[in-house]
Amino acid sequence: MREDQQKSMNGVHISVPDVIRKKRDGKELSEQEIQELVDRIVSPDISNRAHDSQIGAFLMATFLNGLTNAETSALTRAMTFSGYTFQWPVEWKGTVADKHSTGGVGDKVSLVLAPALAACGLRVPMISGRGLDFTGGTLDKLEAIPGFTVLLSKEDMQNLLATVGCCIVGQTEDIVPADKLLYAIRDITATVEREELIVASIISKKAAEGLDSLILDVKTGRGAMMKELEQSRSLARKMVNVGKSFGMNVTALVTDMDTPLGNTIGNALEVAEAIESLRNEGPDDLLTLTCITGGHLLFSTGKASSVNDGKSQILQVIKDGSALQKFQDMIVGQGVDNKVAQEICFGNIWKILPAAENILQITATSTGFVEDIDPLAIARGCHSLGCGRTKPGSPVLLEPGVILKKKLGDAVQSGEVLCEVHHGKILASDTHLNSLRNAIKVSPNQIKLRSIVVDVIE
């Protein structure tokens, strides 16, 4: 058999160049053709040069011509079953749930939500990712906790879900391997933003988790992958439709990312804020979005009589400390020493987390109200200090970041601190500071705040 061919299940040979040519010319691919292409992607028998070239050509043809709904569903299904899929005990039926965010500035909801849901009786096998470009990664943040491991065996995951109710882990080599290979090439071929490819990437991983219910947080605005509201709505609709084809209850929230979420941006700083939120001492916007997201999941799984009832349950387990206890149990189950976990959850957080050597303050030059905080400018500044990576696999710094001392709409006096810049190995330059200073605008007039949840798509 030629290298550019694979044999389908019914004995028909399919030429991969012909499949690429068909998509290049704007024609619809059959489910069988997509399955054969995905089989090729994960095949260990293809030379890297031919393999990467053909995947890159298919991705660009898809980026330019798009995929139909049928093609998107077929690609998602083929990717999902390209590796291992979880099968949970039958008595867990209806209780396995997860959340996915398309990524934003200061978004640490997962760190608060997973243990809160576990405290409400759900099981949350959260498979998360690392940051790339300006968006922070949940796994990078959690690794600021000494001893925390994101690598668990499938058996350890199931044990942790049985005893604690939640885990936050990385994607292993045998879970949706087609996605890992496709994403690596999407990143270097400028094809990341195509809606249908985003849908297939996200939903395939969640379908492989064996979920009953899924909540999607689709960000919109300057600090989001999708800048325009209609773009975000379109992506949300497609993810909901494809997710439901797997039998999952799926709801998408379109949420505001025109300003950072919470007060902190940076790996260790965001972990600290998440723990403060679990202590019921966190910022209002983070708590609000956590409760709304959790409320929808509890309602969709039948654990709550309404979304508002679900929101009340999430707030209650945060207030009574049971969500914080679940977080402690989870990090101990993922390698953290018991005494370290006790200190970080119930003692002095900064005795444990790595802290920056230097802190600079940016102050207001006029009196008024905070009119704007540009999330992308803040994120870029943090990225330049070492918070993020420029290519997959490169290291990130845990200590640096920004703490916002004033939020959108807050009153400000001239000379008051607007934000703190935490830095260490990479010192904050005048360029960094000017960029961060210009990201926060003070005006004489108070602005009207917009709702954090812009739309709900069910």
N, C-alpha and C positions, 0 to 999 in steps of 0.2 A: 504494500500500500504506500502511495506517495505521502510525504510528510504533510502536504497541504490537504489531506483528506482524512476523514474519519468515517467509520462504519456505523450507521444508525441501527437501532434495534430491529428494524424490519429488513435489514440487509441492503438498504439503498446507500450508495456512497454519496456523501455530500462534500462538495469542494468548498473549503473555507474562503478562498478568494472569491468564489461565486456568491457566497453569502454577503461578504463585504461589498461586492459590486452592486448587489441587489439593494442593500441599504443605502449605498452611495447614490443610487439613482432614485431614491425616495420611495421604494416599493416596500410593502409590508412583508416581514419575515414570518414564517410559520413557527408554531411552537416547537416543532421538531428541529428546525434549523437553529433556533435559539438554544435549544438543549444541546445540540451537537457543538455549538460554539462554546458554551460554558464547559462542556466536557473537555474540550481542547484546552481551555484556559487553565484547568487544574491538572492536565495531564503532565506527568513527570518525564514523558518520552520525547518532548518537543524541544529543539534547541532554543536557547534563550533569545537569540537574534530573531529567528522567525516568529517565535512566540510573541515577543514584545512588539514587533513591527505589526503583526496582524491584529493584536489587541488594540494598539494605538490607532490603526486605520479604522477599525470598527467603531471605536469611541468617537473619533472625529466625524465619521459618517453619521453616527447617532446624534452627536452634538448639533450638526448642521441641519439634519432632517427630522430629528425627534423620533419618538416611538408612539405607536397607537396604544390605547388602553390595553388591548389584548397582548401586544408585544411587551408592554411594561409588566403585566401580570406574569407572562411566561418567563421573562428574564428574572423577575423576583423569585418565582418558584424554583427555577433551575439553580439559582444562586443559593437559595435556602437549603436545598437538598444536595448541594455539592460537598457537604461534609456532615458532621455529627449534628443531630437534632435531639433536644432533651425530651424525655418522656418521664413525667412526674407520677408519683403514687396516685392511684385513682381517688383516694380520699381527699386529695388536695384540689380536686376538680372545682373550678369556679373561683379559686382564691389566689391563683398565680397571676401577678400583675407587674407592670413596669412602666417607666416613663422615659421618653426621649426628648431631648432638646436639640434644636438645630444649631445651637451655640450662640452665646452672647457675651457681653462684657460684664464681668462680675457675677455670672450665673453660677451659683453654688446650690441651687435648689435640690439637686439629687442627694447631697450630703445630709440634708435635713429631712427630705421626704421619705427616703428608703426606710430609715429606722422608725419614722412616725407611722408609716403604713404597716410595718411589722407589728408595732404596738397596737394597731387596730385589727390585727388578725389576718393580714394578707401575707403572702410569701413573695418576695421581690428578688428575683435572680438578675440583678442589674449588671449587664455586660456593657462597660463604658469604654471610652477612648481617650487618647492623649490629645493635647492641644497641637494645633498647626496654625501658623501665621498668627493673627491677633487673638484668636479664641483660646481660652484656657481649657485644659483637659481635666476631667474629674480624676483620672488616675494620677496625673502629675501632682494635683493638689493633695490627694491622700498620702502620697509618698513623702510628704513633709512630716508625717507622723513616724517617728523612729520604729523600725521593725515591721511596718505595715507591708504586706505583700499583696500584689494584685494577681498573682499567679496561683490559682487553686485548681486541683484536679476536679473532675466532674463529681467524684465521690465526696470530696470535701465540700463542694458547693451544696450538694444535696443534704449533707449532714448539717451544715450551717443553716440552711433553710428550714430544716426540721427542728432545730434547737433554738435558733434565734429568730428566723423569719426573713432575714435579708442578708445579702452580700453584694459587694461592689467589686467586680473583677474585670480583668482584661480579656480580650478575645484570644483564644488559643488557636494554634495552627490548624486544628481540624474542625473549627466552627466557622462555617461560611468561608472556606478558603478562597472561593472565587471572588468574594468581595475584597479581601485583602490584596489580591493580585490586581484586580481592576482598579482599586482606589490608588494604589501606588503609581499606576500608569496614568490615571486621570490627572493626578497631581502634576505630572511633568509634561502633560500634553494639553494643558489649558482647557480641560473638558469637565472640570469639577462642577460647574454651576448648572449643568443641564438638569432640569426638573426630574425627568424620568430616571436618570441615573442616580440622583439623590434618593428618590423613592425606593428604587431597587436595593440600594445600599443599606438604607435604614430599616426597611420592613423585612428584608431577608434575615438580618441579625435578630430582630425581635421575634419573627416567626420561628427561628431556630431555638429560641428560648422556651418554646412551648407555652406561650402566654394564653390566658383566658381574656385578659383586658389590658389595653394599652392606652396611655394618654400621651399625646404629642404636643410639645411646646414649640410652636413655629414662630420664631422671632421675626419682627419686621422693623425696619428703620435703619438709621445710619450704622449702628453697631451690629447689624445682622448680615447674614449671607444674602438674604433677599431684602433689598432696600425698599421696594415699593409694596404697598399693602396688597394690591391685586396679585402681585407675584406670590406673596406669602399665602394668600387665600388659595390660589391655584395649586401650590405645592401641598397645602394642607388637605385639600379635597382629594388629590390623587393618592396621598398616603392613606387617608381614611378608606377610600374605595379598595385599594389593593390590600390593605390590612384586613378588611372585612372578608376578602376572598379566602383568607386562611382560617376563618371562623372566629377571629378575635373580635371582642367589643372594642371599637376604636373611636376615640374622641380627640379632636385637635383644638387646641387653644392657639389663636393668633395673638401674640403678646408684644407689647411695646419694647423696642430696644433702641429708642432714640435718646436714652440716657442710661448710664450704668445701673445695674441691679444691685441693691445693697450699697454699702459704704466702702467696700474693699475690692481691689483688683490686684491679684498676685497670689501665688500658690499658698504659702503658709498663712498669709493674711486672710485668705478666703476660708481656709480650714478653721481658723480662729473664729471668724464671724459665724460660720455654720454652727460651731459648738455653742457660741453665745446665743444663737437663735434657738438651739435645742434647750438652752437654759431659760428660754423665754426672755432674753435680753437683747435680741437682735433687732435690726431695722424693720420698720413697718412694711415696706414694699416687699422684702424677702418673705416675711411671714405671710403676707396677704397672698402672694403667688403660690407659696407652698400649700396653704390651706385650700385655695381654689383648685389647684391641680389634684391634691389628695382627695378633695371632696368629690370631684368627678369620678375618680377611680373607685372610691368606696361605693358610690351610687351604682356604677356600672357592674360591680361585682355582687351587688345585692347586700352589701354590708351596711348600707345607709339607705334610709327611706327617700332621701332627696339629696341633691347636691349640697344644699345648705346644711342638712344634717351631717353629711360627710365632712364639710368644712368645720363644723362644731366639734366633731370627733377628733380631727387632726389637731385643732387648737387645744382640746382637752388633754391629749396625751403629751403635748409639749408642756402645758402648764403643770401637769402632775408629775413630770419627770420620767414617765415610762418610755418616751421616745429617746431621751438621753441615755437611759439604761440600755436600750436596744443598741444604740450606737456604740457604747462601751463594749457590750457583748460581741458585737460584730467585729470591731477592730481587734479584740483579743482573739477571736476565732480566725482572724487573718494575720496573726503573727505578732501582735503587739503584746509586750509584757504587761501582766495584770496591774502592777504598780504604776507603770507609765500610763496605762489607760485610765486608771483611777484618778491620777493627777490631772491629766489633760481634760477629763470630763467634769470633775468635781473640785479640782484644785486650781492651781495657777497654770493656765494654758502656756504661758511664755517660759515656764521652767522646762517645757518639753519641746515646743516648736522652735525651729531655727529662726533667729531674729536678725535683722539687718544691722550692720555696724553703724550706719549713718542715717540720720533723719533730717530732712530739710523741710521747711515750711513755706508754702506759698500763701501770701496774704492778699486781702482785697485792697485795691487802691481807691475805692469809692464806696459810698453807702447806698444801699438799695436792696434789691432782691435778686436771687440767683435766677437768671433768665434762661440759661442754657448750660448744659454740661455735655460736651461732644464725646460720646462713648468711644468712637474710633480713634480720636486724638489721644484720649487717655490710654486706650489699649496699645496704641503704637508706642507711646512713651514708655509704658511698662515693658513692652516687648524689647525695646532698645536697651533696657536695663538688665535683660537676661531672663525675663519671665517666660518667654515663648521660644519656639524653635523655628528655624527657617527650612528645615527638611526633616522628614521622618527619621526618628532614631537619635537625633542629636540631643544632648543633655539640656536641661533647663535649670535655672537657679531658683531655689525655693524661697529665699528671703526677701527679694526686692518686690516693690509694688507701690501702690498709692492707697491712702486712706482719705476718703472724702469727709471733710468736717462739716461741709454744708451741702445740702441736697437741693434739687430743683424746687424753686418757690420759697426757699428759706430767706428770712431777713438777714442782712449782712451790714455790719458797721465797718467803715474804713479801718484797715489795720487788722481786722479779724482773720484768723487762719481759714483758708478755703480748703486746703488739702495738705497732707503730709506725703513727702516722697521718701520712701525707704529704699536705700541702695547700699551696695557693698563692693563686691568684686569689680563690678562695672560702675564707676562713679557717674553720678548725674552731672552732665555738662550744662553749660549755659543754653545750648540748643534744646536739650531735654527739658530744662526748666521753663524756657520760653514757650515751648510747645504745650506743656501742661498748663502753664499760666493762661495761655490763649484759649485753652479748651473750656475754661469756666468763665462765663460772661455774667456780669452784674449790671442790672438796669434799674432805673428809678421806679418802674411800674411792676406790680406783682402780676404774675402770669396765672392762667387757669391750667391746672394740672389735668392731663388726660388719664383715662382709666388704663390700668396696666394690662387688662385683657381687652383686646380690641374686637375679637370675634370668637365665636364658638362654632365649630363645624362637627356635626355628628352624623 
